[in-house]
Amino acid sequence: MNLTSYKTVRQEAGKEIVIKKSRFIGYAKPVETEEEAVAFIDEIKRLHRQATHNCSAYVVGERDQHQKASDDGEPSGTAGKPILEVIKNKGLKNVVVVVTRYFGGIMLGAGGLVRAYTDGAVAGIEAAEEIQLVLHREVFVDVDYTWYGKLENELHGRGTRVGGTEFTDRVTVLCLPEEPGKDAFIAWMTDLTQGQSVIMEGESRYYIEGE
């Protein structure tokens, strides 16, 4: 993806809630492709073969172009769609959610099912932890040792993310400015080192905001 930032979940996780004796276990996982999302749904179905239902939804792609919801035997629109709505209302991308149900003997009705699967999806997403991913660009700055102290202080003062430092006959600092400010960062770095640095651009990578 080439979005400058987007919301997703940190990790695969699950949480169980009980509603009128039925067990609902919400799972959420970050995924990169539709195939990964389908594989996770299948994995949960294998894990909970004895469950009454394993309902699911996912949103994948830069423009949310891959979306799918499954009621897995529940009345139409009472499970998959509510799960999908939770994902979309939270503004999440590249996320798959599965809500497993073990029937407890008490009928919930259509409205009750919608609320239960909504709550199950929310529980799974909360367990997986919502995060904001921000696109950064690798910028390798190679300088003579005489510049290193100033460079380090200025980067720290500016709050620029640093990915590591390599010490050989010169010093190479891996800087990670946010993608939209990459060109301005390189211009600033060139000015700071009075044109005496060798600057090379690397790959774009997503990092968790604030970490």
Secondary structure, DSSP 8 states (H G I E B T S, - for coil): ---SEEEEESS-EEEEEEETTEEEEEEEEE-SSHHHHHHHHHHHHHHTTTSSEEEEEEEESTT--EEEEE-TTSSTTSSHHHHHHHHHHTTB-SEEEEEEEE--S---HHHHHHHHHHHHHHHHHHHH-EEEEEEEEEEEEEE-HHHHHHHHHHHHHHT-EEEEEEESSSEEEEEE-BGGGHHHHHHHHHHHTTT-SEEEEEEEEEEETT-
